Amino acid sequence: MLVLGYVDALLFGSSLTAYSVLFLPVCVLTAVWVRNGDLMTAPVVLPIAFTVGLIPVADTGGGLGDHLMGLFTALATQAGWLYGGTLIAGLIVTVRKAALLARRAAARRRPQ
C-alpha cells in the first residue's frame, strides 16, 4: 500500500479517491492469497496497510503536526472505503475459513 500511495502521488496528484478505490482490489487479493493459517489476520492488517499507504498521499504541510493532521483528516474522510475494503476481505476470509473447516470435518468422517 505504501508503494501504491507513492504511485498515486506521482500519477494522480495524491488523489484520495483514486487511492481508496485502488485499495479495494488489494483487499480482495489479500483475502484470496493469504495462507490458510493466517486467514484471520487479513482483516486486521488491511486497515494498518491503508494507513501506512496514506503517508505519501495525505496533505502535507511544513511540519510533523501538519502531516499528522493531514493523515488523520484523510483517514476520517476515506473511512467508508476503509470499512468497505475491510468488510470485503472479512467476508472472503470467512467463506474460506468455513470451507476449510468443512473440508477438515469431511476428512475426519471419511473411513481410513
QUILINGI-V88423 format. One record per pair of residues at least 4 apart in sequence whose ideal C-beta (glycine too) atoms are under 6 Angstrom apart, sorted by the first residue. I is the first residue (numbers start at 1). GAP is how many residues later the second one is. Records with the same first field share a line. If there is no record, write none. Layout:
I = GAP  GAP
//
This chain:
1 = 48  51  52
2 = 50  51
4 = 18  49
5 = 48  51  52
6 = 50
7 = 4
8 = 4  10  11  49
9 = 5  47  48
12 = 6
14 = 43
16 = 58  62
19 = 38
20 = 58  61
23 = 27  62
24 = 61
27 = 19  58  61  62
29 = 4
30 = 12
31 = 11  58  61  62
34 = 4  8
36 = 64
39 = 54  57  58
41 = 4
42 = 47  51
43 = 43  46  47
45 = 4
46 = 40  43
47 = 35  39
50 = 32
54 = 4  17  20
58 = 12  13  16
59 = 11
60 = 7  10
61 = 5
62 = 4
74 = 4
78 = 4
//
